[in-house]
């Protein structure tokens, strides 16, 4: 288990020493292993409303496109907010039996429409390039990282959730991610099933499974990781295949809480 943010790294050995000889979460599955796909992916498009923390006031919309050509899946997720800002995540992955990440891009624009984060992710090449900031504070990014095939970000995370049962060990699935905070941070995440819950959807109560997504390193060991990567929660409707009913968490790894339905 390794977390990198620029030149900073926390290794599994250090973590184990801090918590009495064992890491806080133990799983036989390696975070970089590609997940097994149960459901066939095809061309999909849709749109969802983005709400404030309370889920009462609409503050934006989420647009999603997915296109499959042969064994390669291209996904694009764009969140547009009422203040003029936007977040965009693109990802390309091979989907021949397992989800093998190939490349992607994360872009964040401020209320003026100016790009403040533009990061390109090359998984086979183990490289993250681009820039963060605006004006005189803009800084170039060119980092070499260990990005195994099981590195997922943006819309690929939902594919992990969708195929959770086929890959879970003890109600957990771990994977590696790249997050703009705004500088890129590479860390391992754990997706955990935490029970069932009835939620209201357009006046109708539906039964869902609830999942929590959080870093594998606890905040008491590395408070910066907790600050940069706070928890997120997913509510999933059972079915063939499962469908996302609700998301509550941070906006693109920023600290603004949002709800998507």
Residue frames as qw, qx, qy, qz and C-alpha x, y, z in Angstrom:
[[0.000, 0.889, 0.459, 0.000, 0.00, 0.00, 0.00],
 [0.453, -0.114, 0.052, 0.883, 1.56, 3.25, -1.14],
 [0.131, 0.914, 0.369, -0.105, 0.31, 6.81, -1.25],
 [0.508, -0.004, 0.170, 0.844, 2.12, 9.44, -3.30],
 [0.115, 0.943, 0.305, -0.064, 1.44, 13.15, -3.45],
 [0.210, 0.908, -0.357, 0.061, 4.25, 14.80, -5.38],
 [0.416, 0.489, -0.727, 0.244, 7.44, 13.51, -3.77],
 [0.443, -0.359, 0.599, -0.562, 5.72, 12.33, -0.58],
 [0.679, 0.023, -0.682, -0.270, 5.12, 8.61, -0.01],
 [0.573, -0.391, 0.543, -0.474, 3.79, 6.43, 2.82],
 [0.443, 0.236, -0.844, -0.191, 4.68, 2.74, 2.58],
 [0.803, -0.333, -0.401, -0.288, 2.90, -0.28, 4.00],
 [0.672, -0.041, -0.546, 0.499, 5.81, -0.95, 6.37],
 [0.052, 0.204, -0.303, 0.930, 5.51, 2.50, 7.94],
 [0.594, -0.322, -0.184, -0.714, 1.75, 2.16, 8.24],
 [0.819, -0.210, -0.534, -0.011, 2.09, -1.24, 9.89],
 [0.476, 0.042, -0.517, 0.710, 4.57, 0.09, 12.41],
 [0.168, -0.252, 0.148, -0.942, 2.25, 2.95, 13.33],
 [0.724, -0.239, -0.091, -0.641, -0.73, 0.68, 13.99],
 [0.653, -0.408, 0.579, -0.268, 0.99, -2.07, 15.93],
 [0.344, -0.271, 0.868, 0.234, 2.37, -4.32, 13.23],
 [0.343, 0.384, 0.823, 0.240, -0.60, -4.55, 10.84],
 [0.021, -0.155, -0.307, -0.939, -2.26, -2.23, 8.35],
 [0.387, 0.108, 0.414, -0.817, -5.70, -0.81, 9.22],
 [0.821, 0.305, 0.084, -0.475, -7.39, -2.75, 6.41],
 [0.325, -0.340, 0.854, 0.222, -6.34, -6.19, 5.26],
 [0.800, 0.435, 0.118, -0.396, -7.34, -7.74, 1.95],
 [0.719, -0.120, 0.597, 0.334, -5.88, -10.59, -0.07],
 [0.568, 0.700, 0.361, 0.239, -6.72, -8.70, -3.26],
 [0.464, -0.195, 0.118, 0.856, -4.00, -6.44, -4.65],
 [0.195, 0.720, 0.257, -0.615, -5.23, -2.95, -5.40],
 [0.130, 0.543, -0.493, -0.668, -3.70, -2.99, -8.87],
 [0.280, 0.119, 0.933, 0.191, -5.44, -6.18, -10.02],
 [0.316, -0.066, -0.408, -0.854, -8.04, -5.52, -12.75],
 [0.547, 0.078, 0.591, -0.587, -11.57, -6.28, -11.62],
 [0.178, 0.162, 0.920, 0.309, -13.51, -9.05, -13.34],
 [0.376, 0.108, -0.118, -0.913, -16.44, -7.83, -15.43],
 [0.342, 0.257, 0.882, -0.200, -19.77, -9.60, -15.11],
 [0.415, 0.742, 0.419, -0.320, -21.87, -7.21, -17.16],
 [0.549, 0.313, 0.423, 0.649, -21.28, -6.42, -20.83],
 [0.047, -0.638, -0.116, 0.760, -20.78, -2.71, -21.49],
 [0.420, 0.533, 0.578, 0.453, -22.29, -0.95, -24.51],
 [0.118, 0.349, 0.111, 0.923, -23.09, 2.58, -25.69],
 [0.291, -0.679, -0.630, 0.239, -24.85, 4.55, -22.93],
 [0.131, 0.349, -0.021, 0.928, -25.79, 8.21, -22.42],
 [0.381, -0.690, -0.615, 0.012, -27.64, 9.97, -19.62],
 [0.070, 0.528, -0.174, 0.828, -28.01, 13.01, -17.41],
 [0.508, -0.518, -0.637, 0.260, -28.53, 13.49, -13.66],
 [0.154, -0.898, -0.052, -0.408, -29.23, 16.42, -11.36],
 [0.520, 0.090, -0.522, 0.670, -26.57, 17.60, -8.90],
 [0.429, -0.807, -0.323, -0.245, -27.98, 18.81, -5.55],
 [0.057, -0.725, 0.453, -0.515, -26.54, 20.62, -2.56],
 [0.091, 0.259, -0.884, 0.378, -25.47, 18.80, 0.62],
 [0.455, 0.093, 0.601, -0.650, -29.06, 18.58, 1.89],
 [0.184, 0.200, 0.901, 0.339, -30.35, 17.24, -1.41],
 [0.173, 0.703, 0.572, -0.386, -32.89, 20.05, -1.62],
 [0.230, 0.857, -0.059, -0.458, -31.49, 22.68, -4.03],
 [0.849, 0.368, 0.229, 0.302, -30.27, 21.82, -7.55],
 [0.245, -0.827, 0.251, 0.438, -26.83, 23.31, -8.19],
 [0.094, 0.554, -0.667, -0.489, -25.87, 21.67, -11.47],
 [0.919, 0.238, 0.056, -0.310, -26.17, 18.70, -13.81],
 [0.436, -0.430, 0.758, 0.226, -24.10, 15.63, -14.64],
 [0.755, 0.505, -0.181, -0.377, -23.83, 14.40, -18.22],
 [0.568, -0.358, 0.734, 0.106, -22.49, 10.91, -18.98],
 [0.741, 0.520, -0.269, -0.331, -21.49, 9.25, -22.26],
 [0.582, -0.354, 0.726, 0.097, -20.10, 5.77, -22.79],
 [0.711, 0.556, -0.261, -0.342, -19.05, 4.34, -26.17],
 [0.718, -0.293, 0.618, 0.132, -17.68, 0.88, -26.90],
 [0.612, 0.648, -0.366, -0.266, -15.62, 0.07, -29.98],
 [0.687, 0.256, -0.669, 0.120, -14.49, -3.55, -30.00],
 [0.703, -0.369, -0.522, 0.312, -12.95, -4.26, -26.60],
 [0.312, 0.036, -0.231, 0.921, -12.21, -0.59, -25.82],
 [0.174, -0.800, -0.575, 0.008, -14.65, 1.46, -23.75],
 [0.246, 0.254, -0.076, 0.932, -14.48, 5.27, -23.74],
 [0.279, -0.731, -0.611, 0.126, -16.33, 7.10, -20.98],
 [0.167, 0.343, -0.049, 0.923, -16.88, 10.82, -20.43],
 [0.323, -0.699, -0.612, 0.180, -18.49, 12.41, -17.37],
 [0.192, 0.357, -0.003, 0.914, -19.04, 16.19, -17.25],
 [0.256, -0.675, -0.602, 0.342, -20.44, 18.04, -14.23],
 [0.151, 0.462, 0.155, 0.860, -21.63, 21.60, -14.91],
 [0.268, -0.489, -0.617, 0.555, -22.49, 23.89, -12.01],
 [0.077, 0.891, 0.445, 0.053, -24.76, 26.93, -11.74],
 [0.287, -0.848, 0.096, 0.435, -21.82, 29.21, -10.89],
 [0.511, 0.794, -0.275, -0.180, -20.23, 28.50, -14.29],
 [0.196, -0.574, 0.795, 0.028, -17.59, 26.03, -13.08],
 [0.921, 0.183, -0.168, -0.301, -17.29, 22.47, -14.39],
 [0.453, -0.470, 0.756, 0.043, -15.46, 19.19, -13.82],
 [0.816, 0.410, -0.243, -0.328, -14.74, 16.70, -16.59],
 [0.506, -0.416, 0.754, 0.044, -13.35, 13.16, -16.38],
 [0.766, 0.439, -0.335, -0.329, -12.50, 10.98, -19.35],
 [0.514, -0.413, 0.752, -0.013, -11.29, 7.40, -19.27],
 [0.725, 0.381, -0.461, -0.341, -10.46, 4.70, -21.76],
 [0.505, -0.371, 0.754, -0.200, -10.29, 1.04, -20.73],
 [0.399, 0.159, -0.835, -0.343, -10.16, -2.42, -22.24],
 [0.641, -0.137, 0.391, -0.646, -13.23, -4.47, -21.27],
 [0.697, 0.210, -0.640, -0.247, -12.44, -7.99, -22.55],
 [0.762, -0.243, -0.594, 0.090, -13.45, -9.94, -19.44],
 [0.526, -0.523, -0.336, 0.580, -11.75, -7.56, -17.02],
 [0.092, 0.984, 0.142, 0.049, -11.50, -3.78, -16.63],
 [0.717, -0.120, 0.088, 0.681, -8.00, -2.72, -17.73],
 [0.031, 0.934, 0.111, -0.339, -7.45, 1.03, -17.56],
 [0.715, 0.369, 0.224, 0.550, -5.56, 2.59, -20.48],
 [0.293, 0.138, -0.007, 0.946, -5.67, 6.37, -20.37],
 [0.125, -0.798, -0.589, 0.007, -7.71, 9.38, -19.36],
 [0.227, 0.349, -0.042, 0.908, -7.91, 13.03, -18.58],
 [0.269, -0.703, -0.580, 0.311, -9.25, 15.15, -15.71],
 [0.200, 0.378, 0.133, 0.894, -10.12, 18.81, -16.30],
 [0.211, -0.685, -0.570, 0.402, -11.45, 21.37, -13.81],
 [0.189, 0.490, 0.224, 0.821, -12.70, 24.84, -14.80],
 [0.119, -0.284, -0.516, 0.799, -13.46, 27.71, -12.44],
 [0.256, 0.709, 0.557, -0.348, -16.58, 29.96, -12.53],
 [0.148, 0.727, -0.244, -0.624, -14.87, 32.17, -15.13],
 [0.886, 0.442, 0.048, -0.132, -14.58, 29.14, -17.42],
 [0.252, 0.757, -0.600, 0.059, -10.80, 29.11, -17.12],
 [0.920, -0.018, -0.387, 0.058, -9.12, 25.72, -16.81],
 [0.324, -0.795, 0.433, -0.276, -7.34, 25.35, -13.46],
 [0.580, -0.322, 0.748, 0.019, -6.50, 21.63, -13.67],
 [0.779, 0.489, -0.236, -0.314, -5.67, 19.64, -16.80],
 [0.414, -0.480, 0.774, -0.007, -4.15, 16.22, -16.16],
 [0.770, 0.327, -0.442, -0.323, -3.52, 13.41, -18.65],
 [0.671, -0.395, 0.602, -0.178, -3.18, 9.86, -17.28],
 [0.638, 0.438, -0.600, -0.203, -1.17, 7.21, -19.16],
 [0.846, -0.393, 0.274, -0.234, -1.64, 3.93, -17.29],
 [0.959, 0.159, 0.000, 0.233, 0.65, 1.59, -19.33],
 [0.494, 0.608, -0.222, 0.581, 3.34, 4.31, -19.42],
 [0.602, -0.505, -0.434, 0.441, 2.98, 5.06, -15.70],
 [0.305, 0.043, 0.021, 0.951, 2.90, 8.80, -16.32],
 [0.005, -0.835, -0.522, 0.171, 0.76, 11.78, -15.28],
 [0.365, 0.053, 0.177, 0.913, 1.27, 15.01, -17.21],
 [0.024, -0.800, -0.503, -0.327, -0.41, 18.40, -17.51],
 [0.195, 0.287, -0.272, 0.898, -0.67, 21.44, -15.26],
 [0.319, -0.687, -0.634, 0.156, -2.51, 22.91, -12.28],
 [0.246, -0.554, -0.180, 0.775, -3.26, 26.51, -11.24],
 [0.386, 0.809, 0.386, 0.218, -3.96, 29.64, -13.24],
 [0.084, 0.982, -0.108, 0.132, -1.99, 32.67, -14.34],
 [0.166, 0.737, -0.594, 0.275, 1.36, 33.16, -12.64],
 [0.564, -0.394, 0.643, -0.337, 0.64, 30.29, -10.20],
 [0.925, 0.269, -0.103, -0.246, 0.29, 27.67, -12.94],
 [0.356, -0.572, 0.736, 0.058, 2.65, 24.71, -12.41],
 [0.645, 0.343, -0.594, -0.335, 3.57, 21.99, -14.90],
 [0.784, -0.279, 0.496, -0.249, 3.06, 18.35, -13.93],
 [0.709, 0.426, -0.546, -0.131, 5.17, 15.46, -15.23],
 [0.500, -0.480, 0.638, -0.335, 5.24, 12.58, -12.75],
 [0.526, 0.182, -0.816, -0.155, 6.20, 8.93, -13.05],
 [0.591, -0.274, 0.480, -0.587, 3.95, 6.71, -10.96],
 [0.058, -0.012, 0.995, 0.077, 3.17, 3.02, -10.60],
 [0.594, 0.188, 0.078, -0.779, -0.19, 2.80, -12.33],
 [0.263, -0.022, 0.960, 0.091, -1.21, -0.87, -12.58],
 [0.154, -0.247, -0.732, -0.616, -4.08, -2.02, -14.85],
 [0.323, -0.633, -0.702, 0.042, -6.47, -1.82, -11.88],
 [0.172, -0.234, -0.186, 0.939, -6.16, 1.98, -11.64],
 [0.021, 0.638, 0.702, 0.314, -9.63, 3.55, -11.77],
 [0.072, -0.277, -0.221, 0.932, -10.89, 7.13, -11.58],
 [0.349, 0.165, -0.181, -0.904, -13.95, 9.15, -12.58],
 [0.786, 0.082, -0.117, -0.601, -16.59, 7.07, -14.40],
 [0.582, 0.230, -0.780, 0.016, -14.53, 3.87, -14.08],
 [0.126, -0.180, 0.750, -0.624, -15.27, 3.81, -10.34],
 [0.711, 0.073, 0.204, -0.670, -18.93, 3.07, -11.03],
 [0.774, 0.273, -0.525, -0.224, -17.91, 0.06, -13.12],
 [0.223, 0.240, -0.841, 0.429, -16.06, -1.24, -10.06],
 [0.412, -0.005, 0.525, -0.745, -19.24, -0.74, -8.03],
 [0.757, 0.223, -0.189, -0.585, -21.41, -2.34, -10.71],
 [0.794, 0.210, -0.570, -0.014, -19.25, -5.51, -10.62],
 [0.288, -0.629, 0.539, -0.481, -18.69, -5.44, -6.86],
 [0.878, -0.221, 0.296, -0.304, -20.08, -8.89, -6.01],
 [0.928, 0.339, -0.118, 0.103, -17.80, -10.66, -8.49],
 [0.525, 0.551, -0.376, 0.530, -14.67, -9.09, -6.99],
 [0.414, -0.728, 0.233, -0.495, -15.37, -8.52, -3.30],
 [0.618, 0.020, -0.711, 0.336, -13.42, -10.21, -0.52],
 [0.317, -0.401, -0.623, 0.592, -15.11, -9.78, 2.83],
 [0.089, 0.883, 0.454, -0.075, -17.44, -7.09, 1.45],
 [0.164, -0.827, 0.201, 0.500, -14.47, -5.02, 0.20],
 [0.765, 0.482, 0.210, 0.372, -12.87, -4.23, -3.13],
 [0.346, -0.732, 0.149, 0.567, -9.63, -2.25, -3.29],
 [0.663, 0.583, 0.267, 0.386, -8.26, -0.39, -6.28],
 [0.435, -0.267, 0.035, 0.859, -5.77, 2.34, -7.13],
 [0.237, 0.875, 0.419, 0.051, -6.88, 5.81, -8.18],
 [0.396, 0.098, 0.056, 0.911, -5.52, 9.12, -9.44],
 [0.095, -0.841, -0.524, 0.098, -7.20, 12.20, -7.98],
 [0.304, 0.523, 0.006, 0.796, -6.66, 15.90, -8.78],
 [0.497, -0.647, -0.523, 0.247, -6.44, 17.68, -5.41],
 [0.672, 0.665, -0.035, -0.325, -5.57, 19.84, -7.45],
 [0.124, 0.590, -0.784, -0.146, -2.11, 18.25, -7.83],
 [0.817, 0.026, -0.501, -0.284, -2.43, 14.57, -8.72],
 [0.407, -0.457, 0.707, -0.355, -2.40, 12.18, -5.79],
 [0.665, 0.132, -0.696, -0.237, -2.09, 8.42, -6.34],
 [0.317, -0.294, 0.723, -0.539, -3.52, 6.25, -3.58],
 [0.225, -0.151, -0.954, -0.132, -5.37, 3.04, -2.85],
 [0.505, -0.175, 0.098, -0.839, -9.10, 3.17, -2.16],
 [0.019, 0.112, 0.986, -0.124, -11.44, 0.62, -0.60],
 [0.517, -0.171, -0.289, -0.787, -15.07, 0.24, -1.59],
 [0.005, -0.002, -0.917, 0.399, -17.03, -1.38, 1.25],
 [0.440, -0.447, -0.595, -0.502, -20.60, -2.65, 1.42],
 [0.012, 0.154, -0.595, 0.788, -22.02, -1.23, 4.66],
 [0.239, 0.325, 0.800, -0.445, -25.58, -2.54, 4.60],
 [0.085, 0.509, 0.702, 0.491, -28.98, -1.89, 3.07],
 [0.010, 0.361, 0.329, -0.873, -31.11, 1.24, 3.26],
 [0.257, 0.695, 0.654, 0.154, -34.49, 2.41, 2.00],
 [0.166, -0.280, 0.058, 0.944, -34.29, 5.80, 0.30],
 [0.404, 0.696, 0.439, -0.399, -36.90, 8.05, -1.26],
 [0.253, -0.071, 0.581, 0.770, -36.85, 8.41, -5.06],
 [0.243, -0.158, -0.392, -0.873, -39.47, 10.81, -6.45],
 [0.607, -0.237, 0.167, -0.740, -41.85, 10.02, -3.59],
 [0.945, -0.023, -0.265, -0.189, -41.32, 6.26, -3.72],
 [0.498, -0.650, 0.569, -0.080, -39.31, 4.36, -1.10],
 [0.850, 0.377, -0.364, -0.055, -36.87, 1.89, -2.69],
 [0.832, -0.486, 0.226, 0.140, -34.54, -0.63, -1.10],
 [0.507, 0.773, -0.362, 0.124, -30.86, -0.09, -1.89],
 [0.863, -0.210, -0.146, 0.435, -27.45, -1.44, -0.94],
 [0.072, -0.989, 0.127, -0.026, -25.17, 1.23, 0.57],
 [0.853, 0.136, -0.077, 0.498, -21.43, 1.38, -0.16],
 [0.274, -0.926, 0.107, 0.236, -18.71, 3.57, 1.34],
 [0.758, 0.480, -0.068, 0.437, -15.60, 4.67, -0.56],
 [0.348, -0.919, 0.182, 0.019, -12.55, 5.84, 1.40],
 [0.356, 0.685, -0.624, 0.120, -8.74, 5.70, 1.36],
 [0.868, -0.131, -0.469, 0.100, -7.16, 2.56, 2.76],
 [0.429, 0.110, -0.466, 0.766, -4.97, 4.74, 5.01],
 [0.315, -0.755, -0.562, 0.125, -6.81, 6.01, 8.08],
 [0.075, 0.899, 0.027, 0.430, -6.87, 9.76, 8.83],
 [0.626, -0.765, 0.144, 0.039, -5.08, 9.18, 12.17],
 [0.799, -0.132, 0.310, 0.498, -2.04, 7.91, 10.26],
 [0.336, 0.079, 0.349, 0.871, -2.09, 10.47, 7.46],
 [0.146, 0.657, 0.473, -0.569, -4.42, 13.43, 8.12],
 [0.124, 0.468, -0.366, -0.795, -3.55, 14.99, 4.74],
 [0.065, -0.085, -0.909, -0.402, -4.97, 11.99, 2.89],
 [0.010, 0.575, 0.780, -0.247, -8.24, 12.34, 4.79],
 [0.075, 0.655, 0.104, -0.745, -8.35, 16.06, 4.00],
 [0.144, 0.387, -0.571, -0.710, -7.69, 15.50, 0.31],
 [0.391, -0.028, -0.824, -0.410, -9.80, 12.38, -0.14],
 [0.441, -0.097, 0.534, -0.715, -12.87, 12.47, 2.13],
 [0.342, 0.157, 0.924, -0.069, -15.42, 9.64, 2.20],
 [0.437, 0.100, -0.368, -0.815, -18.11, 9.14, -0.42],
 [0.466, 0.122, 0.803, -0.350, -21.29, 7.06, -0.25],
 [0.323, 0.086, -0.656, -0.677, -23.16, 5.23, -3.02],
 [0.608, 0.140, 0.601, -0.499, -26.70, 3.81, -2.90],
 [0.151, 0.229, -0.810, -0.518, -27.23, 1.05, -5.48],
 [0.787, 0.107, 0.129, -0.594, -30.48, -0.47, -6.76],
 [0.497, -0.167, 0.843, 0.118, -30.20, -4.26, -7.08],
 [0.721, 0.563, 0.109, -0.390, -30.86, -5.64, -10.53],
 [0.738, 0.005, 0.539, 0.405, -29.39, -7.20, -13.65],
 [0.571, 0.139, -0.463, 0.663, -27.29, -5.11, -13.84],
 [0.322, -0.644, -0.454, 0.525, -27.29, -2.99, -10.64],
 [0.224, 0.733, 0.243, 0.595, -28.01, 0.74, -11.06],
 [0.299, -0.022, -0.380, 0.875, -26.82, 3.79, -9.16],
 [0.174, -0.772, -0.604, -0.095, -29.64, 5.43, -7.18],
 [0.188, -0.976, -0.010, -0.113, -27.73, 8.14, -5.31],
 [0.700, 0.170, -0.274, 0.637, -24.23, 9.47, -4.64],
 [0.300, -0.947, -0.038, -0.108, -23.19, 11.71, -1.75],
 [0.800, -0.234, 0.039, 0.551, -19.63, 12.93, -1.38],
 [0.231, -0.650, 0.142, 0.710, -17.05, 15.51, -2.40],
 [0.593, 0.784, 0.066, -0.170, -17.11, 17.32, -5.70],
 [0.742, 0.582, -0.224, 0.245, -14.20, 15.96, -7.74],
 [0.748, -0.121, -0.360, 0.545, -12.06, 15.52, -4.62],
 [0.020, 0.477, -0.159, 0.864, -12.68, 19.13, -3.61],
 [0.052, -0.107, -0.781, 0.613, -14.27, 19.80, -0.22],
 [0.471, 0.034, -0.031, -0.881, -17.67, 20.93, -1.59],
 [0.336, 0.112, 0.919, -0.176, -20.25, 18.25, -0.68],
 [0.464, 0.169, -0.368, -0.788, -22.75, 17.29, -3.37],
 [0.582, 0.143, 0.762, -0.247, -25.56, 14.78, -3.93],
 [0.285, 0.264, -0.621, -0.681, -26.29, 13.22, -7.34],
 [0.569, 0.205, 0.729, -0.321, -29.49, 11.38, -8.20]]
